[in-house]
Each structure stands twice: as C-alpha cells, then as structure tokens.
C-alpha cells in the first residue's frame, strides 16, 4: 500500500469491499452516505486522491470545483453518471469512471421481475394472501395477463435493454425497440423503430432503459401514454425523470394502463402516496443491482479504476471519453 493512494469511500459498502479497500489503499470508509460538504471537507483534510461514490451523491460543477487539487479520480458505482458533472471534472483534470459491464444482468432481472409482477397481478395476490385469503376466487376474478406472445417495446437498446430482450424472447414475446441512435448492427430477434411514436402503439409492455439526459426527461407523458394500447403495462427501472409521474397516475386511474412496475422515481427516495396506494403498481426501491455478488463486483471494479489512475495507468471505464466523443 502506498501512502499516495489515499481513498475516500463515500458510502457504506459490503464488508468484503471494505476489507479490500483497506488492504489496497490508505482508505477512509464512511459509515453513512456522505454529503457533498462532508466529502469536500474530508478530501481537503486528508489529501484524498480518489473517491468511490454512488448515485446518492450529486457532484455538480460547484462540488467538483470545491474539491482539492489532490483529487485525480472519481469512481461511481453506477452505470449512469448523470449525478457527476463529468465536464467540470474534465476541466479539472479529474477522471470519472463508471461500471458499465457489471450489474446489467441484475438490472434486466428486476425489470423483467416487474413485467411478471404486473402481468400476473403479484402485488394484489400477495396482499390478498397476507390479509388471510378466506375464500376461493371465482373463475373470473383477479385475472392477469399472459406474458408469452405479447409485444414488448424496449426504449434504449444498450446492454440492459439487450438483456431484457433476451429474456423477453425466452418468454415468447415479440420484441420491438427504439433508441436515441440507430443500432450499428441489427439486433437479433428484435424489430427496430426509428421513432418512439412508431413503437408505442405496438407495445403491450413498454420498458425504459435510457439515462437521465435533457433529451430524455419527461419523454413519456400523457400523449405518449395515450398512444399505448389500452391495457398496456409500463416498466421503468432506468430513471424516474423519464416519465411524467402525474400523467402516469392519471393513465392508471383511468384504466388505460393495466399496471406499472417502478424501480425508479421522480423524487427519490420519496414515492408519491398515490402510487403506493395502487394495487396494480409494483414498487421496488431503486434496487436493480441489489445482490451480494453484483454490489461486491461493482465496488471492486471501482477500486480497480481508482488504483489504475492513482498509479498512472489508464482507467478501465472512463466516462470522460464518452462525454467528449
């Protein structure tokens, strides 16, 4: 361990990760999610070289510029990096890294879990059982929707979108998709749509897999929801900002949408009480990567990225190149 490899882990991490950080770095480990003010203070006091952080911490340009000159790398534990101002970091000579290739399977799993829960009314069934059941359901009561042979519309065919498509094909679904940019090569077993408007009428299930960008915020509003087939299902395991929440609630209340599955929300960690009260809405707490294996793998990759930069080697997953490409 070199004294110059000074690391701040700005959020609690699994024990195995904490042990590795202490063995590889002169590490300061947080016992709670640090604020920007706490991060800046610790980095200045201890001449920190690298920061491991997550999406819970928003490092805007002011936060980046408040960091000491010793900071050379910021590693976020997420695929997206919209919570870090990578442009401001680049101007300071700070490398920002993400983890694009670990956890995608888990993220696809939770999206598809919501698809199954919504189609088969899992929230309502679970609630019924916990209240005591008491009588057999009638043959026509609480009927769900079959998953197989329905049409799924995937918005964003990156790594997670492709894994969702693979799962959908295994269930016999017809896969349609659109993206911010046309695919460079055909996606096996999937039909590309040049526009969201072309995709929506064919989406019995619409699932979102795009980052939070100016072009994507509020992209699913009242007009877009109205274009979905009556009885459609909306899944959002990407970013809460992609969906107009009031429009979503109105569409659910009107019966136009059959159900919605949400892992991300507009004002996390707050959840609109109207959504919490709806029996046809499945809710999870932004938990797409929440398995032991994935969280450990993500953090260990962050440590590898930080070590590389502090030792004068290229980072494995620099996002700055993507920002300025």
C-alpha positions as CSV (number, residue, x, y, z in Angstrom):
1,X,0.0,0.0,0.0
2,X,1.4,3.4,-1.0
3,X,0.7,6.5,1.1
4,X,-0.2,8.4,-2.1
5,X,-3.1,6.0,-2.8
6,X,-5.5,7.8,-0.5
7,X,-9.1,6.8,-1.0
8,X,-12.4,8.1,0.4
9,X,-15.3,5.6,0.2
10,X,-18.2,8.0,0.5
11,X,-20.9,5.4,1.2
12,X,-21.2,2.2,3.2
13,X,-20.0,-0.8,1.2
14,X,-20.2,-4.6,1.8
15,X,-17.7,-5.9,4.3
16,X,-15.6,-7.8,1.7
17,X,-15.2,-4.5,-0.2
18,X,-14.2,-2.6,2.9
19,X,-11.5,-5.1,3.7
20,X,-10.1,-4.9,0.1
21,X,-10.1,-1.1,0.2
22,X,-8.2,-1.1,3.4
23,X,-5.6,-3.6,2.1
24,X,-5.0,-1.7,-1.2
25,X,-5.3,1.9,-0.1
26,X,-4.9,4.4,2.7
27,X,-8.7,4.3,2.9
28,X,-11.2,6.3,4.8
29,X,-14.5,4.4,5.0
30,X,-17.8,6.2,5.6
31,X,-20.4,4.7,7.9
32,X,-23.2,6.7,6.2
33,X,-23.9,8.3,2.9
34,X,-21.7,11.4,2.9
35,X,-22.9,14.8,1.8
36,X,-21.0,17.0,-0.6
37,X,-19.9,19.1,2.3
38,X,-18.5,16.1,4.1
39,X,-16.8,14.8,1.0
40,X,-15.1,18.1,0.3
41,X,-14.0,18.5,4.0
42,X,-12.5,15.0,4.2
43,X,-10.8,15.3,0.9
44,X,-9.2,18.6,1.9
45,X,-8.1,17.4,5.4
46,X,-6.7,14.1,4.3
47,X,-5.4,15.0,0.8
48,X,-7.5,12.3,-0.8
49,X,-6.6,11.1,-4.3
50,X,-9.6,9.1,-5.3
51,X,-13.3,9.0,-4.4
52,X,-15.6,6.0,-4.5
53,X,-19.2,7.2,-4.6
54,X,-22.7,6.3,-5.8
55,X,-25.8,7.9,-7.3
56,X,-27.0,9.1,-3.9
57,X,-24.3,11.8,-4.1
58,X,-24.7,14.6,-6.6
59,X,-21.4,16.2,-7.5
60,X,-22.3,19.2,-9.6
61,X,-19.8,21.7,-11.0
62,X,-19.7,23.6,-7.7
63,X,-19.0,20.4,-5.8
64,X,-16.3,19.4,-8.3
65,X,-14.6,22.8,-8.2
66,X,-14.6,22.7,-4.4
67,X,-12.5,19.5,-4.3
68,X,-8.8,19.9,-3.6
69,X,-6.2,19.6,-6.3
70,X,-5.2,16.1,-4.9
71,X,-8.3,14.5,-6.4
72,X,-7.4,12.7,-9.6
73,X,-10.3,10.2,-10.0
74,X,-14.0,9.8,-9.0
75,X,-15.4,6.3,-9.4
76,X,-19.2,6.0,-9.3
77,X,-20.8,2.6,-8.5
78,X,-23.5,3.0,-11.2
79,X,-23.8,2.6,-14.9
80,X,-25.1,6.1,-15.4
81,X,-23.1,9.1,-14.4
82,X,-25.7,11.9,-14.6
83,X,-25.0,12.6,-10.9
84,X,-21.4,13.7,-11.6
85,X,-20.6,16.7,-13.7
86,X,-18.1,15.0,-16.0
87,X,-17.4,18.2,-18.0
88,X,-16.4,20.1,-14.9
89,X,-14.3,17.1,-13.8
90,X,-12.5,17.0,-17.2
91,X,-11.7,20.7,-16.9
92,X,-10.1,20.0,-13.5
93,X,-8.1,17.0,-14.9
94,X,-10.2,14.5,-12.9
95,X,-11.0,11.2,-14.4
96,X,-14.6,10.0,-13.8
97,X,-15.3,6.3,-14.1
98,X,-18.5,4.2,-14.1
99,X,-19.2,0.5,-14.1
100,X,-21.0,-0.3,-17.4
101,X,-20.5,-4.0,-17.6
102,X,-21.2,-5.3,-14.1
103,X,-24.8,-5.5,-12.8
104,X,-26.5,-5.3,-16.2
105,X,-27.9,-8.8,-15.7
106,X,-29.3,-7.8,-12.3
107,X,-30.9,-4.7,-13.7
108,X,-32.5,-6.7,-16.5
109,X,-33.7,-9.2,-13.9
110,X,-35.5,-6.6,-11.9
111,X,-37.1,-5.0,-15.0
112,X,-38.4,-8.4,-16.0
113,X,-39.5,-9.2,-12.5
114,X,-41.7,-6.1,-12.7
115,X,-43.1,-7.3,-16.0
116,X,-44.1,-10.6,-14.5
117,X,-45.5,-9.0,-11.3
118,X,-47.6,-6.6,-13.3
119,X,-48.9,-9.1,-15.8
120,X,-49.8,-11.7,-13.1
121,X,-51.1,-9.2,-10.5
122,X,-48.5,-10.3,-8.0
123,X,-49.0,-7.3,-5.7
124,X,-52.7,-7.9,-5.4
125,X,-52.3,-11.7,-4.9
126,X,-49.7,-11.1,-2.2
127,X,-51.9,-8.6,-0.4
128,X,-54.9,-11.0,-0.6
129,X,-52.9,-13.8,0.9
130,X,-51.4,-11.6,3.7
131,X,-55.0,-10.5,4.6
132,X,-56.0,-14.1,5.1
133,X,-57.4,-15.2,1.7
134,X,-60.5,-16.8,3.3
135,X,-62.3,-18.0,0.2
136,X,-61.5,-19.4,-3.2
137,X,-61.5,-16.9,-6.1
138,X,-64.2,-17.1,-8.7
139,X,-63.2,-18.4,-12.1
140,X,-63.4,-14.9,-13.5
141,X,-61.9,-13.0,-10.6
142,X,-58.5,-11.2,-10.4
143,X,-57.4,-12.4,-13.8
144,X,-53.9,-11.3,-15.0
145,X,-52.4,-11.2,-18.5
146,X,-50.2,-13.8,-20.1
147,X,-46.6,-12.8,-20.7
148,X,-45.8,-15.0,-23.6
149,X,-46.6,-13.9,-27.1
150,X,-47.3,-10.3,-26.1
151,X,-45.4,-7.4,-27.7
152,X,-42.7,-5.7,-25.7
153,X,-41.4,-2.3,-26.6
154,X,-37.9,-1.5,-25.3
155,X,-36.8,2.1,-25.2
156,X,-33.0,2.1,-25.1
157,X,-31.2,-1.0,-26.5
158,X,-28.0,-0.7,-24.6
159,X,-26.5,-3.6,-22.6
160,X,-29.5,-3.8,-20.2
161,X,-32.1,-3.4,-23.0
162,X,-30.5,-6.2,-24.9
163,X,-30.6,-8.5,-21.8
164,X,-34.2,-7.6,-21.3
165,X,-34.8,-8.5,-25.0
166,X,-33.1,-11.9,-24.5
167,X,-35.4,-12.6,-21.5
168,X,-38.4,-11.5,-23.4
169,X,-37.6,-13.8,-26.4
170,X,-37.3,-16.7,-23.9
171,X,-40.9,-16.0,-22.8
172,X,-42.0,-15.9,-26.4
173,X,-42.6,-12.2,-26.6
174,X,-42.4,-10.2,-29.8
175,X,-39.6,-7.7,-29.4
176,X,-39.7,-4.1,-30.7
177,X,-37.3,-1.3,-29.8
178,X,-36.1,2.2,-30.4
179,X,-33.1,4.1,-29.2
180,X,-31.5,7.6,-29.2
181,X,-29.3,6.5,-32.1
182,X,-30.0,3.8,-34.7
183,X,-28.2,0.5,-33.9
184,X,-24.9,0.0,-35.8
185,X,-25.9,-3.6,-36.4
186,X,-29.3,-5.5,-36.4
187,X,-30.4,-6.7,-33.0
188,X,-31.2,-10.4,-33.3
189,X,-34.9,-11.2,-32.9
190,X,-35.9,-7.6,-32.5
191,X,-37.7,-5.0,-34.7
192,X,-36.2,-1.5,-34.8
193,X,-38.4,1.6,-34.9
194,X,-37.0,4.9,-36.0
195,X,-39.2,6.8,-33.6
196,X,-40.9,6.4,-30.2
197,X,-44.2,7.3,-31.8
198,X,-43.9,4.2,-34.1
199,X,-43.0,1.9,-31.2
200,X,-45.8,2.9,-28.7
201,X,-48.9,1.5,-30.5
202,X,-47.2,-1.9,-30.7
203,X,-46.1,-2.1,-27.1
204,X,-48.3,-4.2,-24.9
205,X,-45.4,-3.8,-22.4
206,X,-43.2,-0.7,-22.6
207,X,-39.9,-0.8,-20.7
208,X,-37.5,2.1,-20.4
209,X,-33.7,1.8,-20.4
210,X,-32.2,5.2,-21.0
211,X,-30.1,7.6,-18.9
212,X,-31.3,10.9,-17.5
213,X,-30.5,13.4,-20.2
214,X,-32.1,16.7,-21.4
215,X,-33.4,14.8,-24.4
216,X,-35.0,12.0,-22.2
217,X,-36.5,13.9,-19.3
218,X,-40.3,13.6,-19.4
219,X,-40.2,11.7,-22.7
220,X,-43.1,9.6,-21.6
221,X,-46.0,12.0,-20.9
222,X,-49.8,12.0,-21.3
223,X,-49.6,12.0,-25.1
224,X,-47.2,9.0,-25.2
225,X,-49.1,7.0,-22.7
226,X,-52.3,7.6,-24.7
227,X,-50.6,6.0,-27.8
228,X,-50.0,2.7,-25.9
229,X,-52.6,0.0,-26.5
230,X,-55.4,0.0,-23.9
231,X,-54.4,-2.4,-21.1
232,X,-50.7,-1.8,-21.7
233,X,-48.1,-2.1,-18.9
234,X,-45.3,0.5,-18.3
235,X,-42.0,-0.6,-16.7
236,X,-39.4,2.0,-15.5
237,X,-36.2,0.6,-14.0
238,X,-34.0,3.3,-15.5
239,X,-34.5,6.9,-14.2
240,X,-37.6,8.4,-12.6
241,X,-37.2,11.6,-14.7
242,X,-38.1,9.7,-17.9
243,X,-41.8,9.6,-17.0
244,X,-44.3,12.4,-16.2
245,X,-45.5,11.0,-12.9
246,X,-48.8,12.8,-12.9
247,X,-49.6,11.6,-16.4
248,X,-48.7,8.0,-15.4
249,X,-51.0,8.2,-12.3
250,X,-53.9,9.6,-14.4
251,X,-53.4,6.8,-17.0
252,X,-53.5,4.2,-14.3
253,X,-56.6,5.7,-12.6
254,X,-58.4,5.9,-15.9
255,X,-57.8,2.2,-16.7
256,X,-55.9,2.9,-19.9
257,X,-52.8,1.3,-18.3
258,X,-53.4,-2.1,-16.8
259,X,-50.4,-1.8,-14.5
260,X,-47.0,-0.2,-13.9
261,X,-43.7,-1.5,-12.4
262,X,-41.4,1.1,-11.0
263,X,-37.9,0.8,-9.6
264,X,-37.1,4.5,-10.1
265,X,-39.0,7.6,-9.1
266,X,-39.1,11.3,-9.8
267,X,-38.2,12.4,-6.3
268,X,-36.2,9.6,-4.8
269,X,-36.3,8.4,-2.0
270,X,-39.8,9.8,-1.8
271,X,-42.7,8.0,-3.5
272,X,-46.0,9.6,-4.4
273,X,-48.6,8.2,-2.0
274,X,-51.0,7.7,-4.9
275,X,-48.6,5.2,-6.4
276,X,-48.2,3.4,-3.1
277,X,-51.9,3.0,-2.7
278,X,-52.5,1.5,-6.2
279,X,-52.7,-2.3,-6.1
280,X,-51.7,-2.6,-9.8
281,X,-48.4,-0.8,-9.3
282,X,-45.3,-2.9,-8.2
283,X,-42.7,-0.9,-6.4
284,X,-39.0,-1.5,-5.6
285,X,-36.5,0.9,-4.0
286,X,-34.1,1.5,-6.9
287,X,-32.7,-2.0,-6.2
288,X,-31.7,-3.2,-9.7
289,X,-28.1,-4.1,-8.6
290,X,-29.0,-5.2,-5.1
291,X,-27.4,-8.6,-4.9
292,X,-24.3,-9.5,-2.9
293,X,-22.4,-10.7,-6.0
294,X,-23.3,-7.6,-8.0
295,X,-22.6,-5.0,-5.3
296,X,-19.3,-6.5,-4.5
297,X,-18.3,-6.8,-8.1
298,X,-19.3,-3.2,-8.8
299,X,-17.3,-1.8,-5.9
300,X,-14.2,-3.9,-6.7
301,X,-14.3,-2.6,-10.2
302,X,-14.4,0.9,-8.8
303,X,-11.3,0.2,-6.7
304,X,-9.5,-1.1,-9.8
305,X,-10.4,2.1,-11.7
306,X,-9.2,4.2,-8.8
307,X,-5.9,2.3,-8.4
308,X,-5.2,2.5,-12.1
309,X,-5.5,6.3,-12.2
310,X,-3.6,6.9,-9.0
311,X,-0.8,4.6,-10.2
312,X,-0.5,6.4,-13.5
313,X,-2.3,3.8,-15.7
314,X,-5.4,4.3,-17.8
315,X,-8.8,3.7,-16.1
316,X,-10.7,0.7,-17.4
317,X,-14.1,2.6,-17.6
318,X,-13.5,6.4,-18.1
319,X,-16.7,8.2,-18.9
320,X,-15.0,11.4,-19.8
321,X,-14.2,10.0,-23.3
322,X,-17.9,9.3,-23.8
323,X,-18.8,12.9,-22.8
324,X,-16.4,14.5,-25.3
325,X,-16.6,11.9,-28.1
